Amino acid sequence: MEINISLAPAKNDLKHEPYGHAHFFPQSVPEISGEGEGVSSNSSTDGYCFAMVEDDDSGGQTFTTGCIGLEGSDFQCRGTLLHESFAEGNAHHKALLISVTVCSVLIVLIIIFCYFRYKRQESRPLRYSIGLEQDETYIPPGESLKDLIEQSQSSGSGSGLPLLVQRTIAKQIQMVKQIGKGRYGEVWMGKWRGEKVAVKVFFTTEEASFIAADIKGTGSWTQLYLITDYHENGSLYDYLKSTTLDTKAMLKLAYSSVSGLCHLHTEIFSTQGKPAIAHRDLKSKNILVKKNGTCCIADLGLAVKFISDTNEVDIPPNTRVGTKRYMPPEVLDESLNRNHFQSYIMADMYSFGLILWEIARRCVSGGIVEEYQLPYHDLVPSDPSYEDMREIVCIKKLRPSFPNRWSSDECLRQMGKLMTECWAHNPASRLTALRVKKTLAKMSESQDIKL
């Protein structure tokens, strides 16, 4: 092995002849080669620096540099590869630190953006804004909800308004104020093209729309919007609490209500026909009063329809139950034949008898009128249980009592007889809606009242 060594003082101004064929390196260590790659490094010392070339057995050469201290000094180093590793390690550490910092900043910015986006959506009022401009083309200007309903009925399909029209209406609804709230949703008064409408908001998807519907995702649940005509007088329940009636007003409310129920119960065969429908949740809160003093039946969420072709009852698969206070005895004691459509019809007539009682109590006769009360108000708690109602209706077979003054007023006396035949314990003994409608028409005629 041949070794060539060169030494040089570490002073910049040192002049010294080299030993052999080597060079001097003042205050710096020359480039070395490790595994064929050049590496530069600088160091300072008061001693001497050296560079050494070694020939190995394979014919290659190894370059080594280092420093030797002066006499009496312990300073000595050799090679610069260790310094190279430190430099590379520091570079890798810095790169990793920069990458982690940048990623952390990006994640924080994304989280902040998502949070403010969520809060912005959450703070929006419960309302539909005007839809896209092309939505307007689906409903010509000047069209009212009544016009749209008539158009859908004239088509003869029986499917109601096209889905696209329903969605367009729903997008253009502006919520104004909440006017009611129940177990299954809320009722709002809204506006559509300046026209007042009622919007029922459900937190389930078990309901079917009368006029238009749309599904709105709030982020945590889905709401179903039902848009119907808006009636300022509210429900019959609200109306009777604040309004007293004369004979004409009483007959008008009763006749229009039973007319709607008769329409539901009757199957119509024509291009604009409909199946027979039983309401199953008839009560004064589900009947609305129009401006002209007539009524319309609402909330068909529990309704069942009769399929005459197959002689089957189409029962909707929902979890809702009717109002216990208005349930007939066959429902309370669970003896109702669920496969017989007429059973549901007769159950409706029991509930309607109770509604007639609510109406008649608010009719003034001889200057006397009773305060509004719910049926069985004096027999059961304000929120009766099944057991409470079963004991009163099924076991004791009690019904709401009549004020004494009814016996001295012919119209109220006939109303009392009518409701008694509606809420008979035996379903087969109850009057049909058509029979009640005809009886009320005769009563109005005898009173010289035009309905």
RAVEN-V333750 format. One record per helix or strand of 2 or more residues. SS is the DSSP state (H for helix, E for strand). FROM is the first residue (numbers start at 1). TO is the last residue. If there is no record, write none. Layout:
[[SS;FROM;TO] [SS;FROM;TO]]
This chain:
[[E;3;9] [E;29;34] [E;37;41] [E;48;55] [E;61;68] [E;76;78] [H;81;122] [H;133;138] [H;145;154] [H;163;171] [E;174;181] [E;185;192] [E;195;202] [E;212;217] [E;222;229] [H;236;242] [H;247;265] [E;276;278] [H;284;286] [E;287;289] [E;295;297] [E;304;307] [E;312;314] [H;324;326] [H;329;332] [H;341;361] [H;386;395] [H;404;408] [H;410;422] [H;427;429] [H;433;446]]
